[in-house]
Amino acid sequence: MTVTTTRPVAIKIDQDTRERVKRLAEARHRTPHWLMRESISQYVAREEKREAFRQDAINAWNEYQKNGLHVTGDEVVAWLDTWGDVNEEAAPICHK
């Protein structure tokens, strides 16, 4: 069982943002603290996914640079056009 320790962290925000957070928290029947924690959690999760996508793109580009294998956009569109058809085709094969 993993034990998670939480520690307070201070952030500085301007008065306008503070009031906006307070109003939104009241409208959601939550505390400003909850709203800020939730916001940070969602932001970090979104940015981690964005970074993973970026790394996948970099890795794909590096792999293409090494071996030159690819599928053209026209080949992909032609394949996708067969989806749901009785004669649905297999995915196109990568080539140089």
Secondary structure as GFF3:
##gff-version 3
##sequence-region A 1 96
A	DSSP	alpha_helix	15	27	.	.	.	ID=ss1
A	DSSP	alpha_helix	32	67	.	.	.	ID=ss2
A	DSSP	alpha_helix	73	80	.	.	.	ID=ss3
###
